Amino acid sequence: MPTIAVVAAGAMGSAVARRLVQSGCTVLTNLDGRSEATRHRAQEAGMENASFSRIAAEADYLLSILPPRDAVSFAEKFLRESASARREKESPLVFADCNAVNPVTAKRIASLFSGSPMKVVDAGIIGGPPKDGYNPTFYASADEEDVLEGFGRLARYGLKISLLKHGEGIGDASALKMSYAGITKGTTALFTIMILAAQASSPATAEALKTELQASQPEVFARIQRSVPSMIGKAWRWVNEMEEIAGFIGAEGEAYNGIAKIYERIAKNSGEEVDILEKFVQN
C-alpha cells in the first residue's frame, strides 16, 4: 500500500486523507504551526504528523491541497526543508499540486523541482470534499506519461481520477480548473453583485427582483439558493482563485479581478450584506 502525504489538513485535505486511510493507505501530513482545529481534523482523518524530511524519505505521493496563495511558497518550503532527506524508496516522490492556480503558476511550481529527483503532476480538484457516496474528481496532467499513469493508480485507493492525456502536459489540469471555476464561481459572483445592487437601490427593488426570478427564472433562482449561501463561508478562499483566473484569461480577465473584490468584500463584511444575501434566498 502506498504512503501518501496530504498537505494541508483543511476541509478538503482531511476528507481526501480519510478516504485514503479507509482504503488502507498510510497518510502523512505536517502540522507545524497549525491550529488545534486543524490538528483535530488530521487526527479524526487518521493522518500521521510528520516532518518534511520524513515525507520526502517515505511518501510515494504528496498532494498539495492549499489555498492558492500558498501553493508556490509551500513548494519552495518543502524543497528547502526536505533537501537533506535520504530517500528510502527506489521510485521518486511525486509532488501533485492540487491547488486552484492558473497554468503559469502550475508551470512555475513544476520548474522549482527541475533540479530535484522528484516528479511533478499538475492536478485540479473539481467538486467538494469526499463524503459517503460522493467523490470529487482529480483531473491530472503531467509532462511525463509514466508519471501521469502512476498518479492514476491512486484511483485504486478511493479517489476519483481523470487523466488528461495527449495535451500540453503541466498546465492542462490547471487550465481546466480555471475554466470550470470561472463559470461556476463566476456566476455565483454575478448573482451576489446584482442582489446587493438591487438592495442598494431599495428594498422594494430587491423584493421585486426576487419575485420576478421566482416567476420567470425558477432554475436561476434555485441556483442562487444553492450557491450563494454556501459561498459566504468560503469567499476568503476564492479571492486568490479569481485573481488566478484573471491571469489565465489575459486582457479580458479583468472582470475576474472585479469578482475577486466582491468575494473579498463578502469575506470582510461585518454582517449587513451577508444578512441581505441570506434573506434574499429564503422562499
PATORLO-838960 format. One record per residue (C-alpha): z negated, x negated, y. Coordinates in pm, 1 decimal, m for minus. Layout:
<atoms>
+----------+----------+----------+
!       c3 !       c1 !       c2 !
+----------+----------+----------+
!        Z !        X !        Y !
...
+----------+----------+----------+
</atoms>
This chain:
<atoms>
+----------+----------+----------+
!       c3 !       c1 !       c2 !
+----------+----------+----------+
!      0.0 !      0.0 !      0.0 !
!     84.0 !   m133.8 !    345.7 !
!   m165.4 !   m230.4 !    610.7 !
!    m71.6 !    m70.3 !    941.0 !
!   m221.0 !   m129.9 !   1284.1 !
!   m216.9 !    155.8 !   1533.7 !
!   m299.0 !     78.1 !   1895.8 !
!   m449.1 !    274.5 !   2050.9 !
!   m673.4 !    542.3 !   1903.0 !
!   m580.7 !    811.8 !   2153.8 !
!   m493.6 !   1168.4 !   2059.1 !
!   m154.9 !   1072.3 !   1912.8 !
!   m255.2 !    733.4 !   1772.4 !
!   m563.8 !    860.2 !   1592.4 !
!   m373.9 !   1155.6 !   1444.0 !
!    m97.9 !    924.1 !   1319.0 !
!   m362.8 !    694.2 !   1175.4 !
!   m534.5 !    982.1 !    997.2 !
!   m204.3 !   1079.2 !    833.5 !
!   m151.0 !    719.6 !    713.7 !
!   m507.5 !    688.8 !    584.6 !
!   m467.8 !   1015.5 !    395.1 !
!   m163.2 !    860.7 !    226.1 !
!   m367.7 !    560.0 !    112.4 !
!   m283.0 !    304.8 !    380.9 !
!   m531.4 !     67.4 !    541.7 !
!   m516.3 !    132.6 !    916.7 !
!   m643.9 !   m120.9 !   1169.1 !
!   m694.4 !    m82.3 !   1542.1 !
!   m852.4 !   m277.8 !   1824.3 !
!  m1140.9 !   m114.0 !   2008.9 !
!  m1224.7 !   m389.7 !   2257.5 !
!  m1328.7 !   m224.6 !   2582.2 !
!  m1259.7 !    124.6 !   2452.3 !
!  m1474.2 !    428.4 !   2532.6 !
!  m1719.8 !    591.6 !   2297.8 !
!  m1483.0 !    888.6 !   2267.1 !
!  m1204.5 !    656.7 !   2150.0 !
!  m1435.8 !    482.2 !   1905.7 !
!  m1538.3 !    819.1 !   1765.1 !
!  m1174.5 !    925.0 !   1720.2 !
!  m1099.8 !    599.5 !   1540.9 !
!  m1395.5 !    642.6 !   1306.7 !
!  m1304.4 !   1003.6 !   1232.6 !
!   m948.0 !    898.1 !   1152.2 !
!  m1061.9 !    624.8 !    911.0 !
!   m940.1 !    335.3 !   1126.1 !
!  m1096.6 !    m11.5 !   1098.8 !
!  m1179.0 !   m209.7 !   1411.5 !
!  m1003.7 !   m547.8 !   1400.6 !
!   m925.6 !   m840.3 !   1627.3 !
!   m566.5 !   m901.5 !   1728.4 !
!   m573.7 !  m1218.3 !   1519.3 !
!   m669.1 !  m1019.9 !   1210.5 !
!   m397.9 !   m765.6 !   1283.4 !
!   m138.9 !  m1042.0 !   1317.5 !
!   m256.4 !  m1200.0 !    992.9 !
!   m286.9 !   m888.6 !    775.0 !
!    m79.2 !   m599.9 !    908.3 !
!    268.5 !   m515.9 !    784.7 !
!    339.8 !   m296.6 !   1087.8 !
!    187.8 !   m249.6 !   1431.0 !
!    253.5 !     84.6 !   1601.0 !
!    203.5 !     57.4 !   1976.6 !
!    120.9 !    411.8 !   2094.5 !
!      4.1 !    391.1 !   2454.2 !
!     63.8 !    539.2 !   2799.2 !
!    399.3 !    392.4 !   2911.1 !
!    240.1 !    196.9 !   3195.0 !
!     55.7 !    m14.0 !   2934.8 !
!    347.1 !    m82.4 !   2698.1 !
!    459.1 !   m419.2 !   2837.2 !
!    113.2 !   m554.0 !   2917.1 !
!    m10.0 !   m469.5 !   2567.4 !
!    281.2 !   m651.5 !   2402.4 !
!    208.4 !   m955.0 !   2618.1 !
!   m162.4 !   m940.0 !   2540.3 !
!   m106.0 !   m902.4 !   2167.0 !
!    126.3 !  m1202.8 !   2157.1 !
!   m116.4 !  m1410.9 !   2360.1 !
!   m429.9 !  m1322.3 !   2163.9 !
!   m268.6 !  m1346.6 !   1820.8 !
!    m88.1 !  m1676.7 !   1880.0 !
!   m332.2 !  m1875.0 !   1665.0 !
!   m337.7 !  m1629.1 !   1373.7 !
!   m239.7 !  m1757.7 !   1028.4 !
!    m10.7 !  m1507.0 !    860.1 !
!   m137.5 !  m1408.7 !    515.4 !
!    186.4 !  m1240.6 !    404.4 !
!    535.1 !  m1372.4 !    346.5 !
!    701.5 !  m1084.1 !    526.7 !
!    685.4 !  m1081.8 !    907.8 !
!    479.3 !   m830.6 !   1100.7 !
!    697.4 !   m556.5 !   1250.2 !
!    595.2 !   m456.9 !   1602.5 !
!    706.7 !    m99.1 !   1670.0 !
!    697.3 !      1.1 !   2033.8 !
!    646.5 !    379.6 !   2014.9 !
!    598.2 !    437.2 !   2385.9 !
!    782.2 !    659.6 !   2633.5 !
!    973.0 !    380.9 !   2805.6 !
!   1337.7 !    351.0 !   2904.4 !
!   1586.2 !    121.7 !   2726.4 !
!   1549.5 !   m155.8 !   2984.8 !
!   1173.5 !   m166.7 !   2927.2 !
!   1222.2 !   m148.0 !   2549.3 !
!   1456.2 !   m448.4 !   2560.3 !
!   1213.8 !   m633.9 !   2785.2 !
!    938.6 !   m580.6 !   2527.9 !
!   1167.7 !   m694.5 !   2245.4 !
!   1257.6 !  m1010.2 !   2439.9 !
!    889.6 !  m1108.8 !   2450.6 !
!    899.7 !  m1155.3 !   2071.4 !
!   1218.1 !  m1362.9 !   2064.6 !
!   1023.8 !  m1686.0 !   2012.5 !
!    787.3 !  m1546.0 !   1750.2 !
!    831.7 !  m1474.3 !   1378.0 !
!    755.8 !  m1105.5 !   1438.1 !
!   1026.3 !   m839.4 !   1428.1 !
!   1064.9 !   m550.1 !   1671.5 !
!   1150.0 !   m183.3 !   1628.7 !
!   1218.8 !     50.0 !   1918.6 !
!   1066.4 !    388.7 !   1835.1 !
!   1027.6 !    713.1 !   2025.1 !
!    791.8 !    990.2 !   1914.2 !
!    915.0 !   1342.1 !   1979.3 !
!    654.6 !   1611.3 !   1927.0 !
!    277.6 !   1642.1 !   1940.1 !
!     11.3 !   1472.2 !   1726.6 !
!     36.6 !   1529.3 !   1348.0 !
!   m173.3 !   1810.6 !   1207.3 !
!   m181.6 !   2018.9 !    892.0 !
!    170.3 !   2138.5 !    816.6 !
!    328.5 !   1956.3 !   1110.7 !
!    464.1 !   1609.1 !   1185.8 !
!    632.6 !   1474.9 !   1499.2 !
!    946.9 !   1268.0 !   1444.2 !
!    954.2 !    891.3 !   1492.3 !
!   1311.8 !    811.2 !   1598.0 !
!   1371.3 !    440.8 !   1547.1 !
!   1633.7 !    177.6 !   1623.8 !
!   1644.3 !   m199.9 !   1581.0 !
!   1880.6 !   m492.2 !   1621.1 !
!   1845.3 !   m587.1 !   1253.3 !
!   1941.2 !   m332.0 !    990.0 !
!   1696.7 !   m458.9 !    728.1 !
!   1408.6 !   m435.8 !    975.8 !
!   1509.4 !    m78.6 !   1058.0 !
!   1537.5 !     16.3 !    689.9 !
!   1194.8 !   m135.4 !    628.1 !
!   1043.4 !     73.1 !    905.4 !
!   1199.4 !    380.0 !    748.1 !
!    990.6 !    322.1 !    436.7 !
!    685.4 !    440.4 !    630.0 !
!    815.5 !    788.6 !    554.0 !
!    657.0 !    736.8 !    211.4 !
!    316.8 !    744.5 !    376.9 !
!    318.3 !   1075.4 !    556.6 !
!    524.3 !   1002.2 !    867.3 !
!    848.7 !   1174.0 !    958.3 !
!   1103.3 !    908.7 !   1049.9 !
!   1466.1 !    931.7 !   1157.6 !
!   1665.8 !    607.4 !   1180.1 !
!   1932.7 !    565.7 !   1448.5 !
!   2199.6 !    354.5 !   1279.3 !
!   2534.3 !    213.0 !   1391.7 !
!   2438.7 !    220.5 !   1758.6 !
!   2333.4 !    m46.0 !   2007.0 !
!   2001.2 !   m126.7 !   1840.0 !
!   1695.0 !   m177.7 !   2058.7 !
!   1707.3 !     81.1 !   2334.9 !
!   1873.7 !    363.8 !   2142.4 !
!   1548.2 !    532.5 !   2039.8 !
!   1403.8 !    493.1 !   2388.3 !
!   1718.3 !    645.4 !   2539.2 !
!   1677.8 !    944.5 !   2308.9 !
!   1312.7 !    982.9 !   2408.1 !
!   1404.7 !    967.2 !   2777.6 !
!   1681.5 !   1225.2 !   2735.2 !
!   1462.7 !   1467.2 !   2541.5 !
!   1159.3 !   1431.7 !   2768.7 !
!   1382.3 !   1461.7 !   3074.0 !
!   1483.9 !   1807.4 !   2953.3 !
!   1151.1 !   1935.7 !   2820.9 !
!    908.0 !   1785.9 !   3072.4 !
!   1166.1 !   1814.1 !   3348.7 !
!   1190.6 !   2191.3 !   3308.3 !
!    810.8 !   2220.1 !   3295.4 !
!    800.9 !   2040.6 !   3630.3 !
!   1061.2 !   2279.0 !   3777.0 !
!    851.7 !   2576.2 !   3664.7 !
!    545.3 !   2419.3 !   3826.1 !
!    718.7 !   2334.5 !   4153.4 !
!    862.2 !   2682.4 !   4206.0 !
!    543.7 !   2867.2 !   4110.1 !
!    347.6 !   2663.2 !   4365.7 !
!    622.1 !   2703.4 !   4627.6 !
!    621.3 !   3081.1 !   4581.9 !
!    242.1 !   3091.5 !   4612.7 !
!    256.3 !   2872.0 !   4924.1 !
!    487.6 !   3128.5 !   5082.0 !
!    248.2 !   3410.9 !   4998.9 !
!     57.2 !   3558.1 !   4703.6 !
!    294.3 !   3856.1 !   4721.8 !
!    591.5 !   3625.1 !   4668.4 !
!    431.1 !   3462.1 !   4365.2 !
!    343.5 !   3801.0 !   4214.1 !
!    698.6 !   3926.7 !   4269.3 !
!    839.4 !   3610.5 !   4108.8 !
!    621.6 !   3664.5 !   3804.5 !
!    722.1 !   4032.4 !   3777.0 !
!   1091.5 !   3951.4 !   3805.4 !
!   1073.8 !   3675.2 !   3545.5 !
!    895.3 !   3906.4 !   3304.3 !
!   1163.4 !   4172.6 !   3355.6 !
!   1486.4 !   3972.5 !   3372.2 !
!   1398.8 !   3637.0 !   3212.6 !
!   1137.1 !   3708.3 !   2942.5 !
!   1236.5 !   3398.2 !   2743.8 !
!   1186.8 !   3179.9 !   3051.6 !
!    850.4 !   3340.1 !   3128.7 !
!    738.7 !   3287.6 !   2768.1 !
!    837.5 !   2920.9 !   2800.7 !
!    634.5 !   2896.2 !   3121.7 !
!    334.6 !   3047.2 !   2944.3 !
!    358.8 !   2784.8 !   2669.2 !
!    446.9 !   2474.4 !   2865.3 !
!    263.6 !   2491.8 !   3197.4 !
!    m97.0 !   2532.9 !   3073.7 !
!    m55.7 !   2258.6 !   2813.1 !
!     88.2 !   2025.6 !   3079.1 !
!   m215.4 !   2038.7 !   3307.4 !
!   m439.7 !   1812.5 !   3099.6 !
!   m157.6 !   1567.4 !   3027.1 !
!      2.1 !   1542.1 !   3371.5 !
!   m150.6 !   1198.9 !   3438.9 !
!     23.3 !   1056.5 !   3131.4 !
!    360.3 !   1194.5 !   3235.7 !
!    373.7 !   1027.2 !   3578.9 !
!    491.8 !    689.8 !   3449.9 !
!    712.9 !    856.1 !   3188.8 !
!    905.6 !   1036.9 !   3464.8 !
!    942.4 !    707.9 !   3652.3 !
!   1081.5 !    550.3 !   3334.9 !
!   1331.5 !    837.9 !   3309.5 !
!   1434.3 !    780.8 !   3670.7 !
!   1510.7 !    419.2 !   3584.3 !
!   1701.9 !    528.1 !   3274.7 !
!   1934.6 !    760.4 !   3467.6 !
!   2010.8 !    539.8 !   3765.5 !
!   2101.4 !    666.1 !   4111.9 !
!   2088.2 !   1033.7 !   4013.3 !
!   1745.1 !    980.3 !   3861.2 !
!   1570.0 !   1000.9 !   4197.7 !
!   1489.2 !   1362.6 !   4110.1 !
!   1256.8 !   1232.7 !   3840.1 !
!   1064.9 !   1023.9 !   4089.9 !
!   1003.1 !   1354.2 !   4264.4 !
!    893.0 !   1507.1 !   3935.1 !
!    655.2 !   1213.6 !   3887.2 !
!    499.1 !   1306.7 !   4220.6 !
!    438.1 !   1668.7 !   4119.9 !
!    268.5 !   1552.2 !   3799.6 !
!     59.2 !   1304.5 !   3998.4 !
!    m32.2 !   1587.7 !   4234.1 !
!   m144.7 !   1809.7 !   3946.6 !
!   m340.5 !   1523.2 !   3787.9 !
!   m530.1 !   1456.7 !   4112.4 !
!   m572.7 !   1818.8 !   4219.4 !
!   m922.3 !   1946.5 !   4289.4 !
!   m853.8 !   2272.1 !   4110.5 !
!   m685.8 !   2513.6 !   4351.4 !
!   m329.8 !   2452.5 !   4230.4 !
!   m443.2 !   2445.8 !   3868.9 !
!   m602.5 !   2787.6 !   3924.6 !
!   m273.7 !   2914.9 !   4070.6 !
!    m77.6 !   2798.3 !   3767.5 !
!   m327.9 !   2935.9 !   3518.2 !
!   m333.5 !   3274.1 !   3693.3 !
!     47.0 !   3290.6 !   3703.7 !
!     88.9 !   3258.5 !   3327.5 !
!   m151.8 !   3539.6 !   3245.7 !
!      4.3 !   3867.4 !   3131.3 !
+----------+----------+----------+
</atoms>
